[in-house]
């Protein structure tokens, strides 16, 4: 586990099948720490998460429930996912405590709609930090660039592309990604370059 940017820790689980890392994030916040899309932690990482404490677990999309139950059981945090993805998550055995609502805040993060891969996918925008955190709407591969997953794994490829374009309306310079390599500077330009390929 390491600090990827001030006050935000990350840990990764390599996906050999995909050829890149899956990432989980722990955001330190005075109102209660936030864990986003927690990938399977090692015992040491789980101990570190528990020591830090977690109040909120945010799942950005139905496929990023990952180790939410494990973190929830260890920390007592409450898990939230958008209502449109909640049924699928529950079918996978994930314990969901509340719905994420677009426009609502979780600590300093504003929930932003980003559907396409799934109907309830969201991104998380931290305006004061000019930071955007995404699950599957965009992936960080190849390193230093943005891409999207293959159309065959999306519910609605055209809607996902529209979501990417709408993300460009936000002010951000840092892009933290659930899959691949995050972009710590100039990320909006990289996303604009991706959008231009659609």
Secondary structure, 3 states (H helix, E strand, C coil): CEEEECCEEEEEEEECCCCEEEEEEEECCCCCCEEECCCCCCHHHHHHHHHHCCCEEECCCHHHCCCHHHHHHHHCCEEEEEHHHHHHHHHCCCCCCEEECCCCEECCEEEEECCCCCCCCEEEEEHHHCEEEECCCCEECCCCCCECCCHHHCCCHHHHHHHHHHHCCCCCCEEEECEECCECCCHHHHHHHHHCCC
